[in-house]
């Protein structure tokens, strides 16, 4: 049962490439927020650099009371809320938790163990699989029990 006093997760649009800055500014204001990100290696002509890249382009999730929805507009870079069928689009707490869990657990961190033919535990599934191929940041493996082929990312 949802009461009017409980916090809800809403989606706000930001100016392009402002997601992380907006997220930091919201945190300073004390507004709970979530911006799903991943680490990516970007290449320039003279160097490579690890950068944090948002997964939801121009979007930040905010957990806020219905009566405080206008508070987000105090933050530079916030454009508007995402609307669905004429009202602010809501995201369930379970969906936010699932997204956080997925992003925290879909990466295999011990690259040294990965070699074609080796047995590994697949992230999230926690099932054993035989590595078929490793290309860049992607690994493809065949589950021992089901025989299904799965892929996952490397840190």
Secondary structure, 3 states (H helix, E strand, C coil): CCCCCCEEEEEEEECCCCHHHHHHHHHHCCCEEECCEEEEEEECCCCEEEEEEECCCCEEEEEEEHHHHHHHHHCCCEEEECEECCEECEECHHHHHHHHHHHHHCEECCHHHCCCCCEEECCCCCCEEEEEEEECCEEEEEECCCCCEEEEEEC
